[in-house]
Amino acid sequence: MIIANNSNLFCFRCYHTWKKRIKSRVTKYCPKCKSPYWNRPRSRVSREFIKQMEETITHLHDAIIKLSGGENGIRDSSGIYNSVYKLLNHQNKNTKNPISIGAFAINEFAKRHFFIDGNKRTAYAIAKIFMLINKCHLKTQYKEATDFMLEVAKYQSKVSFEDIKRWLDNNCTYIEEGQIKNYLNERFVKVTLGDDENERE
C-alpha cells in the first residue's frame, strides 16, 4: 500500500491532490470522491472510470490544440476508450515502474492516430501526467522531444516499446510525492509543451 507524505496527499481513485492540514490526523477519505481506498491503486478498472479518463484525455487534447495550433476533432473515440482501458490496467500492474507506464502511453497514443491532429503532443502529455502521478518527472520539453516523437509515430515505426523506455529513462527524474501537486496544476499543458519560460526546469 502506498502512503502519501504529511504535506500533500494523492488519490489513486480520482487523481485528486490536496494538502493535509493536520499532520497527526489519519486521512480516511478522499475529499473529492469520498473513497476510503484513496491511497491504493485500483485492482480493477471500472467502466465509469475509463469513461471519465477518456473525457479527461479528450479535454487535454483540445487544450493542446487551442494552445499550440492544429485541427480539432476525433477520428476514433472507441480506440481512445480501448487504449485508456489498457493504459489504466498497465498502470495498476506497474505502479513501481513509472517509466514503463509512460512508455506504454506514448506507444499506445502516438502510434494510433485517434485524433485528427495533435496525436504526438497528446501522447507526450498523457505520458508526462501518468509518470508524474507515479512520482517520476519527464524533464524534457515537447519541442526538445519532437524528433523522437516523430520517429515513434511514423508509419511502420521501428521504435520499440523498449526503445521508448530507454529514452524516458534518460530524460526523467524521480520526485517526492509532495511535489506532484506543484506540477499537476492549471498551467500544466503550457509547461509540457515548453511555452512558459518561467515554469521551466
Stockholm file with secondary structure:
# STOCKHOLM 1.0

chainA/1-201         MIIANNSNLFCFRCYHTWKKRIKSRVTKYCPKCKSPYWNRPRSRVSREFIKQMEETITHLHDAIIKLSGGENGIRDSSGIYNSVYKLLNHQNKNTKNPISIGAFAINEFAKRHFFIDGNKRTAYAIAKIFMLINKCHLKTQYKEATDFMLEVAKYQSKVSFEDIKRWLDNNCTYIEEGQIKNYLNERFVKVTLGDDENERE
#=GR chainA/1-201 SS CCCCCSSEEECTTTCCEEECSCTTSCCCSCTTTCCTTTTSCCSSCCHHHHHHHHHHHHHHHHHHHHHHCCCCCBSCHHHHHHHHHHHHHHHHHCTTCHHHHHHHHHHHHHHSCCBSSCHHHHHHHHHHHHHHHTTEEECSCHHHHHHHHHHHHSTTCCCCHHHHHHHHHTTEEECCGGGHHHHSSTTHHHHHHTCCGGGCC
#=GC SS_cons         CCCCCSSEEECTTTCCEEECSCTTSCCCSCTTTCCTTTTSCCSSCCHHHHHHHHHHHHHHHHHHHHHHCCCCCBSCHHHHHHHHHHHHHHHHHCTTCHHHHHHHHHHHHHHSCCBSSCHHHHHHHHHHHHHHHTTEEECSCHHHHHHHHHHHHSTTCCCCHHHHHHHHHTTEEECCGGGHHHHSSTTHHHHHHTCCGGGCC
//
